[in-house]
Structures are given as C-alpha cells and as structure tokens.
Amino acid sequence: MSERIDLLVHGGDVLTVDATGTVVPQGAVAVRDGAILEVGPAERLRERYSADEDVDSVGCLVLPGLVNAHTHLAMTLLRGRADDVTLQGFLERVLRWEAELLSPGNIAVAVRAAIAESVRAGVTSALDMYWFHEAAERVAREAGWRLLTGPTFMDVPGSPDGRPYGERLEWARRDLAARTADRPGTRPVLFAHSAYTLGPEQLVEIAALAREFGALLHIHAAENAAEVETVEQRYGKRPVELLDSLGLLGPDLLLAHAVDLTGPEITALGRTGTSVAHCPVSNLKLGCGIAPVPRLLDAGVTVGLGTDGAVSSNTLDVLGAVRQAALVHKAAGDPTAVGAEQAVRMATADGARALGLGDLLGSLEAGKRADLIVLDLGGPHLRPRHDPWSALAYAAQSADVRDTVVDGRILMRNRVLTTLDEKAALAEFEALD
C-alpha cells in the first residue's frame, strides 16, 4: 500500500541545492505536514506515495524557494518616487514621505501587494525591516507566506509610529517575549537601522536584547562612502570597525549592503561569522558601488541576496538580483568572480544560512520545510537545457515561475495566486496613491 502524503511535485528536474549540488532528472519532492519527506526519482516516489495534491512538473525545473535576505516590503508605496538620486538624497525624501504616508493600514495594503509580487517571482521568504511590522505579519500569515520581521530601531525625529527610543526598547522586549510559538522556519528578529541613525550605546542595548532572546540582529552598514565618512567623523571609526569594537559582530548579525569595506573589516566579518545581505541592484541604482563579494566569499563570509525596497531597486525580483550578482563582479576582469552556481546559492541555501535558518530552508532535502518553486523551462530563452545553474543565473526570468509552495501549501498554481485575491489587493493598493 502507498503511504499517504499531502503533496507530491513530480516529473521535472529537481535542483536540490544541497551541499553537492545534486540534480534529480525527472525527479519528485514528497511533502507531509509542511516538511519535505523525500526527494528522489518521480517513478519511485509515485509508487511509494499517494498524495492529496499533486503538481505535475514535467518540462520544468523544481528548486528551493528564493530567499530575499534584505528588503523593505511596504516601500512598494514609494516605487518610482526617488529615482536617479544619491543615497543621501534618497533618504531625505523617503524619511519625509514615510512620516506622511505610513500607518498600520497602509502598511498592510502595501505588503499585500508586495507579497503578490514576491510569490509571482518565486520568493518564498523575506527578511523585512520596516515600520508597523505587526501589520505586515498579519498579512503574511493570511497569505501563508514566510516573513521574518520584528521591531525596528531608528532614532530620528518624527518616526512614523511616534515611539521614543526608551519606550521602543520595552515594546521590543514584549514583542520578542511573545514569539515563543513562532512557526517552523522563522525566528525572532530585531532591526537596528544603522550606525548613523543610532548611537553606540543604543546599538549595544539593542544587541543585548537580541541576544537575550536568541534573535537575529539586522543592520545597514557601509552602504556607501558618504555613510562611512559620517560615522567615522562622529565616532572615529568606520561602521564595521565600530560594530566590531562594540562586540556586535557575530553569527547572529546580518549586515545589509557592506559595500565600502577595508581588508581588515572583511577579515573581521569572516573571523566572527557575521553574514552579509548583498543588494546589487539597489547598490548600482543609488551609485553606492559594488560590494566586494568575491573577497567576502574568500574570507568565509556567508553572503545572501536581497532586493532592498522597491523604491531603491524598483522591484522585489530576487531572480533579477541573481543575474546581477553573477554579472557585476565580472566587471573587474575576472569572469569566474561569482559563478552561476554561487549566485543561485546566494538566493537559496546561503540566504537561508545568513538568516540562521540553513537547517530548515534553502535546499530541497528531507526534513526541511517544503518551500519550493516550479520554473517553466518551455520558453525559447531557456533552450537548450544544458545546465540548470546557468539557466537560472543568466537566462531565467521571474515570469517563468509557474508554481510557488511555502510550508507545503501551494500559494501559486499555474501562475494564479491561490491564497491572496490579487485583483482586490492591487485595487486597494492603487487606491492609496
């Protein structure tokens, strides 16, 4: 007798993104209770299991869902309103607009649209630093989408939620204390915006709170030369130097951007196990430069991929970031600097590791959460099918994603969203403009 399971995705080539890069031609993924039960040849798994739901993936590539390791989802509200400006000019505009526009209701509407965009692009989880995170979490739960978020600290005048720093610290403690029953594949998170919007004492306090609760701490750092100069003038140290001197570097710290780094700073990140979220599209668009990713990788730093917000990158397309990451580092003259496989891993297994969730997300292996996507290989731009890593990094587009599954639940089937009313979500979103 066959064994009963919840979902069987079968027939396509399965790119597991495990440690050895296993590819299972005409493979299958068996899912039960939100977790992967087995990966193997489709013929064998079809005989072994009887599924309540099945996805025929013949002619497709099955791979882990993409991980957006740094974003600001509700910035979809501002898409197209701060283009072709420097980072500092961008921040001045955005901070003003945020004070005027942001509320829990508007955040919910904007995040719902952002989730629709992300699911369509094969993004199954995201680390989201933004205001009113409770509203974002509610929308993500309703859609069945994996969202990692939490309290954000940014000590600037006129913050959208009007919460002073001291009160924010106690509020964050209550928020973390309530997260003991988080779903598998998530973890508590605290966001400290940067070393130029928070002082050293505040950064130490926030880091201590994060460590008390085993939370991931996420910080913008060294995004461009002007930021580095600002921090150095205030505190006599560059951003990463300052974080190191304060004892903040470590395996539970994830830096966003890390563009302007010195050799000793790169060594410190590798030595301490600090991870980096690389945002190549946003960094290029804002003229910040190109993060030294090949040197970070050589130093043993885990590097994930992020889109940043849709106001600085104009898209939440992680697959687009994969292509940019695979291309931009070749500009220095080394075509091997970041290869196709490395770029895909940055958006999957390495992104999950950067979040401290590599044991549960990022690859298709028994015991991990069933986050996967089915990418249609039928388009002429994906023929012939020589190498799946190459196809993903250099040719595939987000529109090629046909099905998206999170925790074994189908969120998009045959390019139709199943847990979110996309038409209504977009109509509500457009009404905010």
WOTAWO-V506973 format. One record per residue. N is the residue number from 0. D_LAST is the distance of its C-alpha to the last C-alpha in Angstrom with 2 decimals. Layout:
BEGIN
N/D_LAST ; N/D_LAST
END
This chain:
BEGIN
0/56.86 ; 1/53.35 ; 2/51.25 ; 3/48.20 ; 4/44.80 ; 5/41.16 ; 6/39.94 ; 7/41.64 ; 8/39.86 ; 9/42.64 ; 10/43.86 ; 11/41.71 ; 12/42.70 ; 13/41.73 ; 14/40.84 ; 15/41.47 ; 16/40.66 ; 17/43.53 ; 18/45.72 ; 19/47.73 ; 20/44.95 ; 21/46.45 ; 22/45.43 ; 23/46.63 ; 24/47.03 ; 25/46.43 ; 26/45.53 ; 27/43.97 ; 28/42.23 ; 29/43.36 ; 30/41.13 ; 31/42.09 ; 32/40.41 ; 33/37.47 ; 34/39.83 ; 35/41.50 ; 36/45.05 ; 37/46.38 ; 38/45.60 ; 39/48.22 ; 40/49.39 ; 41/47.79 ; 42/51.20 ; 43/52.47 ; 44/49.39 ; 45/49.23 ; 46/52.84 ; 47/52.36 ; 48/49.25 ; 49/48.02 ; 50/44.23 ; 51/42.19 ; 52/39.47 ; 53/39.98 ; 54/37.97 ; 55/39.97 ; 56/39.02 ; 57/41.71 ; 58/40.67 ; 59/38.03 ; 60/37.84 ; 61/37.32 ; 62/36.25 ; 63/34.81 ; 64/31.10 ; 65/29.32 ; 66/28.72 ; 67/25.78 ; 68/27.66 ; 69/24.97 ; 70/21.21 ; 71/18.24 ; 72/16.37 ; 73/13.23 ; 74/12.72 ; 75/11.00 ; 76/7.86 ; 77/9.30 ; 78/10.86 ; 79/12.09 ; 80/11.56 ; 81/15.13 ; 82/17.40 ; 83/21.06 ; 84/21.77 ; 85/24.37 ; 86/23.88 ; 87/24.54 ; 88/22.12 ; 89/19.47 ; 90/20.29 ; 91/20.26 ; 92/16.70 ; 93/15.43 ; 94/17.51 ; 95/16.16 ; 96/12.45 ; 97/13.58 ; 98/15.49 ; 99/12.63 ; 100/9.97 ; 101/12.39 ; 102/14.07 ; 103/15.94 ; 104/13.67 ; 105/10.49 ; 106/13.02 ; 107/14.41 ; 108/11.39 ; 109/10.73 ; 110/14.52 ; 111/15.05 ; 112/13.14 ; 113/15.12 ; 114/18.28 ; 115/17.92 ; 116/17.70 ; 117/20.58 ; 118/22.79 ; 119/22.57 ; 120/23.69 ; 121/26.59 ; 122/25.45 ; 123/27.11 ; 124/26.71 ; 125/24.78 ; 126/25.38 ; 127/22.15 ; 128/22.24 ; 129/19.43 ; 130/18.91 ; 131/19.27 ; 132/21.10 ; 133/22.41 ; 134/19.11 ; 135/18.94 ; 136/22.59 ; 137/22.28 ; 138/19.77 ; 139/22.04 ; 140/25.09 ; 141/23.78 ; 142/23.19 ; 143/26.53 ; 144/25.15 ; 145/26.94 ; 146/25.00 ; 147/26.82 ; 148/25.23 ; 149/26.36 ; 150/26.33 ; 151/25.06 ; 152/27.04 ; 153/25.76 ; 154/27.68 ; 155/25.47 ; 156/24.90 ; 157/21.93 ; 158/21.09 ; 159/18.07 ; 160/20.58 ; 161/23.11 ; 162/25.98 ; 163/28.92 ; 164/30.76 ; 165/33.77 ; 166/31.89 ; 167/29.68 ; 168/32.91 ; 169/34.22 ; 170/30.99 ; 171/31.01 ; 172/34.64 ; 173/33.92 ; 174/31.13 ; 175/33.57 ; 176/36.40 ; 177/34.49 ; 178/34.00 ; 179/37.55 ; 180/36.63 ; 181/33.88 ; 182/33.95 ; 183/36.11 ; 184/34.40 ; 185/32.39 ; 186/33.51 ; 187/32.51 ; 188/30.49 ; 189/30.01 ; 190/27.79 ; 191/29.12 ; 192/26.62 ; 193/29.28 ; 194/32.52 ; 195/30.81 ; 196/28.62 ; 197/31.46 ; 198/35.14 ; 199/38.05 ; 200/39.07 ; 201/35.63 ; 202/35.50 ; 203/38.95 ; 204/38.03 ; 205/34.95 ; 206/37.05 ; 207/39.81 ; 208/37.52 ; 209/36.23 ; 210/39.84 ; 211/40.95 ; 212/38.73 ; 213/39.04 ; 214/35.37 ; 215/33.91 ; 216/32.86 ; 217/30.13 ; 218/29.83 ; 219/28.39 ; 220/31.53 ; 221/32.76 ; 222/29.53 ; 223/30.86 ; 224/33.83 ; 225/32.15 ; 226/31.30 ; 227/34.91 ; 228/36.27 ; 229/34.33 ; 230/35.63 ; 231/39.10 ; 232/39.35 ; 233/38.45 ; 234/40.55 ; 235/42.95 ; 236/41.68 ; 237/39.13 ; 238/36.38 ; 239/38.24 ; 240/41.54 ; 241/40.20 ; 242/38.95 ; 243/42.35 ; 244/44.28 ; 245/42.45 ; 246/43.35 ; 247/39.81 ; 248/40.35 ; 249/41.33 ; 250/40.51 ; 251/37.91 ; 252/35.88 ; 253/33.25 ; 254/32.18 ; 255/28.94 ; 256/29.54 ; 257/33.12 ; 258/33.19 ; 259/35.60 ; 260/38.62 ; 261/42.35 ; 262/45.09 ; 263/46.12 ; 264/42.56 ; 265/42.34 ; 266/45.73 ; 267/44.60 ; 268/41.63 ; 269/44.06 ; 270/46.70 ; 271/44.49 ; 272/42.62 ; 273/39.21 ; 274/36.57 ; 275/33.87 ; 276/30.45 ; 277/30.33 ; 278/26.96 ; 279/28.22 ; 280/25.07 ; 281/23.25 ; 282/26.57 ; 283/27.16 ; 284/23.75 ; 285/24.03 ; 286/27.68 ; 287/28.98 ; 288/31.82 ; 289/33.19 ; 290/34.18 ; 291/37.93 ; 292/37.53 ; 293/40.98 ; 294/42.65 ; 295/40.72 ; 296/41.85 ; 297/45.38 ; 298/45.34 ; 299/44.50 ; 300/40.93 ; 301/38.69 ; 302/35.60 ; 303/32.57 ; 304/29.48 ; 305/25.87 ; 306/22.67 ; 307/21.30 ; 308/17.53 ; 309/15.25 ; 310/14.38 ; 311/18.13 ; 312/19.35 ; 313/16.28 ; 314/17.77 ; 315/19.29 ; 316/22.26 ; 317/25.40 ; 318/27.67 ; 319/26.36 ; 320/27.27 ; 321/30.67 ; 322/31.34 ; 323/30.35 ; 324/32.54 ; 325/35.39 ; 326/35.22 ; 327/34.33 ; 328/37.31 ; 329/39.66 ; 330/38.91 ; 331/41.64 ; 332/44.16 ; 333/44.66 ; 334/43.41 ; 335/44.30 ; 336/42.17 ; 337/39.62 ; 338/40.66 ; 339/38.83 ; 340/40.11 ; 341/39.21 ; 342/35.61 ; 343/35.25 ; 344/36.90 ; 345/34.45 ; 346/31.65 ; 347/33.81 ; 348/37.02 ; 349/36.62 ; 350/33.03 ; 351/34.37 ; 352/37.25 ; 353/35.00 ; 354/33.40 ; 355/36.93 ; 356/36.57 ; 357/38.68 ; 358/41.12 ; 359/38.56 ; 360/35.95 ; 361/35.82 ; 362/38.74 ; 363/40.17 ; 364/43.26 ; 365/44.97 ; 366/43.81 ; 367/40.34 ; 368/37.17 ; 369/36.36 ; 370/33.19 ; 371/33.53 ; 372/31.99 ; 373/33.58 ; 374/32.98 ; 375/34.12 ; 376/36.71 ; 377/37.12 ; 378/35.25 ; 379/37.46 ; 380/35.89 ; 381/37.34 ; 382/40.89 ; 383/43.56 ; 384/43.11 ; 385/45.13 ; 386/43.36 ; 387/40.41 ; 388/39.50 ; 389/39.43 ; 390/37.43 ; 391/34.70 ; 392/34.60 ; 393/35.02 ; 394/34.13 ; 395/31.96 ; 396/28.25 ; 397/25.72 ; 398/25.73 ; 399/29.40 ; 400/28.71 ; 401/29.84 ; 402/30.20 ; 403/28.95 ; 404/30.99 ; 405/30.53 ; 406/33.50 ; 407/35.09 ; 408/32.27 ; 409/30.81 ; 410/27.01 ; 411/26.89 ; 412/29.80 ; 413/30.22 ; 414/26.58 ; 415/25.36 ; 416/23.67 ; 417/25.97 ; 418/24.63 ; 419/20.93 ; 420/19.45 ; 421/17.34 ; 422/16.16 ; 423/15.09 ; 424/13.48 ; 425/11.30 ; 426/10.53 ; 427/9.58 ; 428/7.43 ; 429/5.61 ; 430/5.54 ; 431/3.80 ; 432/0.00
END
